[in-house]
Each structure stands twice: as C-alpha cells, then as structure tokens.
Amino acid sequence: MVMKDYSPQELATQPIGYWSGEAYRRVVGRIRAELAVEDLTQPHWWTLNHVAGSPGKWDRAALAQRLAPFDDLDTDFEAVFDDLAARGWMRQDAARLTLTDAGQAGLVRARDRNAEAHAQMHEGISTAEYVAALNVLRRMIDNLGGSSDLP
C-alpha cells in the first residue's frame, strides 16, 4: 500500500487525538487478533510475560495490581489467572505464580505471532523515526499530567 504524501502545513493541522486513536485501534487490534489464535487475551499475554520474566516473584494480588493500569477491558484478573491455571500453563506454589512447560511453550508461540505483527507495523519506519514518534507521544502525555515513564 502506498501512503499519500501531504505537506507539513497540512499535517501540522491534523488532530493528534484522531491519529493516536486510530493507531491504537489498528495496533492493538492486530495484536489481539494474533493472541486470539492461541485463545489468549492481552491480559493473558501480560500475565504470561510478567510471570515468565520474574518466576516466583508475583502473587495474584500483586500481579493484578501491576497489570490494572494497562487494562482497558475491565478485566477480571482472577479469572485470567484461573484460566491459565486450568489450561495447565501456570501454577501457584506458596502463593507465588510460575509458568509450566506448557505455559512457556504457549508464551513462545504468542511471542512469535506478536513479532510478526510488530515487524509489519515497523515496515518502512527507521529506528530513529520510531523513537522520535514515541518521544513526541511521551511529551504530550507528560504535558497533560500523565506518566511518560516506560511501563
């Protein structure tokens, strides 16, 4: 697909809310579609990544509290944790969560799918352009009183 060119003057008048919203819908929609192939939601994905990244660190309450700021689906994190446990992907030992071999394998499959989506999103965008775009968005967030820190 060929992207139409516009003058800097035309682009400078465009509403960032529209463009950031459309980017969000497209990016998150693609990621959610890839995760759905593994019968996962984004909260499942976040859970798997956090538990894999720090095995034995998280209990249910602490992990739900950590993930809640990213959630726009009004997720019942207990249900997500129960689902992963019922699948045999995650277990709880002494109140701490760890992935099973099946959970680790599912995480790898989901990572591979997400890597394909990210590669498509980044086509034709240099690292410098990507970093500049993120820094512009971070500055806008900070200007409006939000946290521009990395998640």
N, C-alpha and C positions, 0 to 999 in steps of 0.2 A: 504494500500500500504506500502510495506517495503522499507525503504530507505537504499541504499547500503552504506556501510562504506568505507572510504578512509583514508589513513594515513595522519597525519598532514603535512608531507612533500609534498604529492600530492595536498592537499587542499591549502597550502600556495602559490602554483604557479598559482592558478586559477585567472582569470581576474575578479576583482570586478565589472567592468562595465557590463560584461555579466550577472553575478548573480544578481546584483541590478536591472538591466533592466528586467530580466526575472521575478524577484519577483514583480516588479512594474506592469508588464503586467498581471500577474496572480491575484494579489490582487485587482488592480483597475478594471480589467475585471470582477471579481466576484462581487465587489461592484456595478459596473454599471449594471450588469445583474439583481441584486436584485432590484435596483432602477427602472429599466425599467418595472418591474412588476407593479409598481404604475404609470407608464408613466412619470417617473422623470429622469432627468439627474443629474450628480454630481453638476452642478451649481444650479439646483433647490434645491438639498439637502443642499448645503452650505447656500443658501438664507434662507430656512426654519429654519435651525439651528440658524443662526445669528439673524433673526427676533424674533424667539421664545426666544432666550437667553437674548435679550435686547429689549423687546417690546417698541416701540415708540422712540427708540434711532436712528434708521437708516432712512436716506432719500435715494433716489435712487442713487444719485451720490456718496455719502459716502460709501454705501454698495458695489457698483460696484468697487470703488477704493480699498476697503478692500479685495474683492474676486479675483481681477485680478491676483495677484501673484500666486494663486493656479491653475490657468486656463491653460490647455494645449490644449484646443479645439477651441481657438479663439472665445470665447462665446460672443454673443450679450446679455449682461446682461439686457438691457432694454426689450428685447424680453422675457427673462426668467421672469422678474418681471411682464410684461404684461400677460404672460401665467398663472402665479399663480393668478393674479387678475381675469382673465377671468374665471378660474375654480371656483372662489369664495373662494380660500384658503388664500388670502392675500388682505388687503385693505390699502389704503393710506389715512390718516387723517392728515390734516395740514402738508403735505409733509412728514410725518413720517409713516413708514410701520409697520403693525401689522398683526398677523395671525388671521383668523377667526376660528370658531369652526371646520369647515371642514378642514382647513389647519392644525390645531392642531391634528386632527384625522389622517390625511394623514401622518404627521410627525411621529406620534406614530407607524403607520403601517410600515413606512420605517425604523424607528429605530429598530423595531423587526426583520425585514428582515436582516438588517445590523448586528445585534447582532448574528444571526445565522451564517452569513458569517465569522464574527470575531472569533466566537467560533471554527469554522472549521480551520481557519488559525492558531490558537493558540494551536491546539491539539498537545500534546507531547512536548510543549515548556514551560518551567518554567518561572515565572515572572523574575527571575534573568537572565535567558538566553535572554529573550526578551529585557530587559533593557540594557544588555551588547551589543546586536546587534544594538540597536538604538544608543547607545553611540559611537560605532565604526563608524557607518554611520555619526553621527553628527560630529565626529572628522575629518573624511575625507572631509566633506562639509566645515568645518571651515578651514582645511588645504588648501583648494582650493579657499578660499576667499568668500565662501558663508556664509549665516546666519545659525548658528546651534541653534538659539533660537527656542522655541516652537511656533507653529503658533497661 
